[in-house]
Amino acid sequence: MTVASATPDAYQPTDRTVPTRSRERASYDRELVHSILDEGYVCHLGFVRDGAPVVLPTLYGRVGERLYVHGSTGSRPLRMAGGAEDPGLPVCLTVTHVDGLVLARSAFHHSINYRSVVVHGTARQVTDPTERAAALDALVDHVVPGRAADSRPANAKELAATAVLVLDLAEVSAKVRTGGPNDEPEDLALPYWSGVLPVARTYGAPVPADDLPADTPVPAYLTRR
Amino acid sequence: MTVASATPDAYQPTDRTVPTRSRERASYDRELVHSILDEGYVCHLGFVRDGAPVVLPTLYGRVGERLYVHGSTGSRPLRMAGGAEDPGLPVCLTVTHVDGLVLARSAFHHSINYRSVVVHGTARQVTDPTERAAALDALVDHVVPGRAADSRPANAKELAATAVLVLDLAEVSAKVRTGGPNDEPEDLALPYWSGVLPVARTYGAPVPADDLPADTPVPAYLTRR
């Protein structure tokens, strides 16, 4: 295998980011990785606790080549990452979008169209106040673009209760499956329907809070969605 | 903390399944856990490789109190689980549904409405042919209920290329957030819209494979979705 260097356009593959199977689906393209990350806001964060794996769903945000996750200062992974001087917490952060259910004539060739990104690295506490504030804005704006500027910023007490971890986008890969089923030639005449059922994440009409004054306008960043 | 025993209605909480925060969102209710698992088909499977966490998206199926995942016999987690006589692979299997984006007046109280299930345990190879066949049917039917019986079953060669892992539902918890934002009383008069943007997974019209005869009817299990 030829291992390319990281370039402005691509991440450098490593032992951990080259899959053992379906290698043709793997990509290290920076723009593709960013687009998959930016379309989502919930990741699955894996870490090791007492030798065993733990996988928790959590929000994330991206600023350039850095991902941020946050949580209560009392939460497990954030405590485990230690302070700014500590070595940090080895993590694997994975984001997956499901785009379609792939129905083949054979049970064996059933599949899913998806786009995923897997990031390996070490998560560290963010202590710099400017970076922390930018990270928290990015977390809100990742979920609802434009919302950070249209809400009350965190106050000192809230900032003190919030831990922010940063993970560099360095050891990272995307994996993408698209298209129809890959049936065996001898199965094509079988009488089973074959194709793709598209899947999408959709948004309903905004539901105002019970205590929201009735004349409060719905912001454009919600109605656009 | 009072630790209840497992009952027909509930899983027994353990150190790993009692969260360090937002305990009021945790549940061990068996029916709730099953309903969250049965609504999904993509999980995030975590395991430890060379001391570091790995989180990969993969399909799963449920049969009673057992979850099944499958893959190529050459894939990493399936190789690492070893044979039926081996001790198996410690895993954490997590399923998450996003139900809404929760917009509070304050950036700090932004949240997500979600339902998740986290399963800790040891994944083992399934070698019994009857259990393997049932597991593979469950995997297909979990994605598209009714499809396993309406496709060509796996042949001997395909079965030999497929590894199936089983994970008992024993150390398991659900976590659920519902409802509107929890704003601070002093923030209620702020001029920001506040409420929930509902999120759902939706399905488009089935797209037939390029090589599907035009007169092939779309099965009812797809049009119902």
Interface residues (C-beta under 8 A of the other chain):
Chain A: R16 T20 R21 Y41 V42 H44 L45 G46 F47 V48 R49 G51 A52 P53 V54 V55 L56 P57 L59 G71 S72 G74 S75 R76 P90 V91 C92 L93 T94 T96 V98 G100 L101 L103 A104 R105 S106 A107 F108 H110 I112 Y114 S116 V118 H120 L136 D137 V140 V143 V144 R147 A148 D150 S151 R152 P153 A154 N155 E158 T162 G180 P181 D183 D187 L188 L190 P191 Y192 W193 S194 G195 V196 L197 P198 V199 A200 R201 T202 Y203 G204 A205 P206 V207 P208 A209 D210 D211 L212 T216 P217 V218 P219 L222 R225
Chain B: R16 T20 R21 Y41 V42 H44 L45 G46 F47 V48 R49 G51 A52 P53 V54 V55 L56 P57 L59 G71 S72 G74 S75 R76 P90 V91 C92 L93 T94 T96 V98 G100 L101 L103 A104 R105 S106 A107 F108 H110 I112 Y114 S116 V118 H120 L136 D137 V140 V143 V144 R147 A148 D150 S151 R152 P153 A154 N155 E158 T162 G180 P181 D183 D187 L188 L190 P191 Y192 W193 S194 G195 V196 L197 P198 V199 A200 R201 T202 Y203 G204 A205 P206 V207 P208 A209 D210 D211 L212 T216 P217 V218 P219 L222 R225
